């Protein structure tokens, strides 16, 4: 899976970080999402899918590798 984020769409809710802290973080200044891994290992993919699903801004896009 490949992950892309739209920082312009992100509203800084932090749901992605709560769902998958190994893959997502937030900037200290404004809370906007920061991608730590754009191709997570298989063991993290369930959490990443859930993080993308619950993102209120739909700022996370997942695509097959």
Secondary structure, 3 states (H helix, E strand, C coil): CEEEECCCCCCCCCHHHHHCCCCEEECCCCCCEEECCCCCCHHHHHHHHHHHHHCCCCCEEEECC
